[in-house]
């Protein structure tokens, strides 16, 4: 049963107060797990939930990772799953972004998960029980946009780091995987930056998704729980895209394909050629 899949398991979720992290934390709790959230603020969403505990702190701070893992062990007796969702993503172009802003993104998005994984792995090795790590990346790690260099580069680093640690920790029974979301509409799931994207931007992002709809935070939660479960026992070092197909290719050219401007060779006016394909230059 789904409601008992993670009975007696303990999951740590950074960034679990809002957005995708909130959906992940709620899904683990609904599946029977005890959950320790680490975030900059407590949204109050889980107030009164006896199996959900929140620690206030900045994942970029030295020492916090040990505190969080220790708190999970002290309150619930163990730590079985780590989900690194906390992230910093200020936009900034090359000519405008300050070194301090750049460093902050990498401190939160790369060094923070590094410290959390290190503390979690040391705990798992000491107990001899293994565990599962799921890091939240982004499709922008492989398909970046102008103004997003810091965020995209930091998430690319997180993906590579995850693969390396999957190799280093596999022999100890600890699996490390990544979920890479596409555009996820977090309205209704987040009290932080509720008006972050305009309606026009949301429409443009959705139009670039082959499945035709924005993702839901629960879509990411389902993927995370799968990778953390015994169903994924032989999966480690993987990056699972949950993006409605937006990372599959240049879907934005579909209108040109449909009108014959791209992809179909013509041998004469109004006649589609057979056996020939014209190629648009990148």
C-alpha positions in Angstrom: 0.0 0.0 0.0 1.2 3.5 -0.9 0.4 4.7 2.6 2.8 2.3 4.2 5.6 2.3 1.6 8.0 4.2 3.9 6.8 3.0 7.3 9.6 3.3 9.9 11.7 5.3 7.5 13.0 8.8 8.1 13.4 11.3 5.4 15.3 14.6 5.5 14.0 17.2 3.0 15.9 20.5 2.6 13.7 23.3 1.3 10.7 21.4 2.5 8.6 24.3 3.7 7.4 25.5 0.3 7.0 24.5 -3.4 8.4 21.2 -4.6 10.0 20.5 -1.2 6.6 20.8 0.5 5.1 18.3 -1.9 8.0 15.9 -1.3 7.8 16.2 2.5 4.0 15.7 2.4 4.3 12.7 0.1 6.8 11.0 2.4 4.6 11.6 5.4 1.6 10.3 3.6 3.6 7.2 2.7 4.3 6.5 6.4 7.7 8.2 6.8 8.8 10.6 9.5 10.2 13.8 8.0 12.7 16.3 9.1 12.5 19.6 7.1 15.4 22.0 6.9 14.5 25.5 5.6 15.1 29.2 6.1 11.7 29.6 7.6 8.8 27.4 8.9 5.7 28.0 6.7 3.5 26.4 9.3 2.1 24.1 6.7 3.0 21.0 8.8 2.1 22.5 12.2 0.8 19.8 14.5 1.9 16.9 12.4 3.5 14.5 14.8 5.8 12.9 12.3 7.1 16.1 10.7 9.7 18.3 12.3 11.2 21.5 11.0 14.7 22.9 11.7 15.3 26.5 10.8 18.7 27.1 9.1 20.6 27.9 6.0 22.0 24.8 4.2 25.0 27.0 3.2 26.1 27.3 6.9 28.9 25.1 8.1 27.7 22.7 10.8 24.0 22.7 10.0 24.1 19.4 8.1 25.5 17.6 11.1 22.8 19.3 13.2 20.0 18.2 10.9 21.1 14.6 10.6 21.7 14.5 14.3 18.2 15.9 15.0 16.7 13.2 12.7 18.5 10.5 14.6 17.7 11.9 18.0 14.0 12.4 17.4 13.2 9.5 15.1 16.1 7.2 15.6 17.6 7.2 12.1 17.9 8.9 8.7 17.2 6.8 5.7 16.5 9.2 2.9 18.0 12.6 2.0 16.3 15.0 -0.5 18.3 18.1 -1.3 15.7 20.6 -2.7 16.8 23.9 -1.1 18.1 26.3 -3.8 19.1 29.8 -4.5 18.2 31.1 -8.0 18.6 34.9 -8.5 18.9 35.9 -12.1 21.8 37.9 -13.3 23.7 38.4 -16.5 27.5 38.3 -16.8 27.8 42.1 -16.8 25.6 42.7 -13.8 25.9 39.8 -11.3 28.2 40.4 -8.4 30.8 37.8 -7.2 29.0 37.7 -3.9 25.7 36.8 -5.6 27.4 34.2 -7.7 29.1 32.7 -4.7 25.8 32.6 -2.8 24.2 30.5 -5.5 27.0 28.0 -5.4 27.2 27.9 -1.7 23.5 27.0 -1.4 23.1 24.8 -4.5 26.4 22.9 -4.5 28.2 23.3 -1.2 25.0 22.9 0.8 24.1 19.6 -0.8 27.7 18.5 -0.5 27.7 19.0 3.3 24.2 17.4 3.7 25.3 14.3 1.7 28.6 14.1 3.6 26.7 14.1 7.0 24.1 11.7 5.8 26.6 9.3 4.3 28.7 9.3 7.5 25.5 8.5 9.5 24.6 5.7 7.1 28.1 4.2 7.3 28.1 4.4 11.0 24.8 2.5 11.2 25.7 0.2 8.4 22.2 0.5 6.9 22.8 2.3 3.6 20.3 4.8 2.4 19.1 6.9 -0.6 19.9 10.4 -1.7 17.8 12.3 -4.2 19.0 15.7 -5.4 16.7 18.1 -7.2 18.3 19.6 -10.2 16.7 21.3 -13.2 16.4 20.9 -17.0 18.3 24.2 -17.2 21.4 22.3 -16.3 21.4 21.1 -19.9 19.3 23.7 -21.6 20.2 27.0 -20.0 18.8 30.5 -20.7 20.3 34.0 -20.7 20.6 35.4 -17.2 20.6 32.0 -15.6 24.2 31.1 -15.7 24.7 30.8 -11.9 21.7 28.6 -11.3 22.2 26.4 -14.4 25.9 26.0 -13.7 25.3 25.2 -10.1 22.7 22.5 -10.9 25.0 21.0 -13.5 27.6 20.8 -10.8 25.1 19.1 -8.6 24.3 16.5 -11.2 28.0 15.6 -11.7 28.6 15.6 -8.0 25.7 13.2 -7.6 27.2 10.8 -10.2 30.5 10.8 -8.5 29.0 10.2 -5.0 26.9 7.4 -6.5 30.2 5.7 -7.4 31.8 6.4 -4.1 28.9 5.3 -1.9 27.5 2.4 -3.9 29.6 -0.1 -2.1 28.1 1.1 1.2 24.6 0.6 0.1 23.8 4.3 -0.5 22.2 5.2 -3.8 22.4 8.8 -5.2 20.1 10.0 -7.9 18.8 13.2 -9.4 15.3 14.4 -10.4 15.4 17.3 -12.9 12.1 19.1 -13.1 11.0 21.2 -16.1 8.5 24.0 -15.5 6.6 23.3 -12.4 3.7 25.6 -11.3 4.1 25.8 -7.5 1.1 28.1 -7.0 -0.9 26.7 -4.1 2.2 25.0 -2.8 4.4 27.9 -1.8 4.1 31.0 0.4 7.5 32.2 -1.0 7.5 34.5 -4.0 3.9 33.7 -5.1 4.0 36.1 -8.0 7.5 35.1 -9.2 6.3 34.5 -12.8 3.9 36.6 -14.9 1.0 35.0 -16.7 2.7 35.7 -20.0 5.8 33.8 -18.9 3.8 30.9 -17.5 2.0 30.7 -20.9 5.3 30.7 -22.8 6.8 28.0 -20.6 3.8 25.8 -20.9 3.7 26.3 -24.7 7.2 24.7 -24.8 6.1 21.5 -23.1 5.0 18.7 -25.5 2.5 17.3 -23.1 0.9 20.8 -23.1 0.6 21.4 -19.3 2.8 22.7 -16.6 4.1 20.2 -14.1 2.7 19.9 -10.6 4.9 19.7 -7.5 3.4 16.2 -6.8 4.8 15.0 -10.1 8.3 15.6 -8.7 7.3 14.1 -5.4 6.2 10.9 -7.1 9.6 10.7 -8.9 11.5 11.3 -5.7 9.6 8.6 -3.8 10.1 6.1 -6.6 13.9 6.7 -6.6 14.0 6.5 -2.8 12.0 3.3 -2.7 13.1 -0.4 -3.0 11.4 -0.3 -6.5 14.6 1.6 -7.6 17.0 -0.6 -5.8 19.3 -1.0 -8.8 19.2 2.6 -9.9 22.0 4.9 -8.8 23.8 7.8 -10.6 20.7 8.5 -12.7 19.1 11.8 -13.7 15.4 11.5 -14.1 13.8 14.3 -16.2 10.3 15.2 -15.1 9.5 17.9 -17.6 6.6 16.8 -19.9 9.0 16.2 -22.7 10.4 19.8 -22.8 14.0 18.5 -22.7 13.5 16.1 -25.6 14.4 18.5 -28.4 13.5 21.7 -30.2 9.7 21.4 -29.7 9.4 25.1 -30.5 10.0 24.4 -34.1 6.8 22.3 -34.4 4.9 25.1 -36.1 7.5 25.4 -38.8 7.5 21.7 -39.3 3.7 21.6 -39.6 3.8 24.4 -42.2 6.6 22.7 -44.2 9.3 25.2 -43.3 11.5 22.7 -41.5 12.1 19.0 -42.0 10.3 18.3 -45.3 12.1 18.6 -48.6 10.1 19.9 -51.6 10.8 18.8 -55.2 8.4 21.3 -56.7 5.8 24.0 -55.8 3.2 22.5 -53.5 4.7 19.0 -53.7 6.3 17.3 -50.8 9.4 15.3 -51.9 9.8 11.7 -50.9 13.1 10.2 -49.9 14.6 13.6 -49.1 14.8 15.6 -45.9 16.0 19.2 -45.8 17.8 20.1 -42.7 17.5 23.5 -41.0 20.9 24.8 -39.8 21.2 25.4 -36.1 
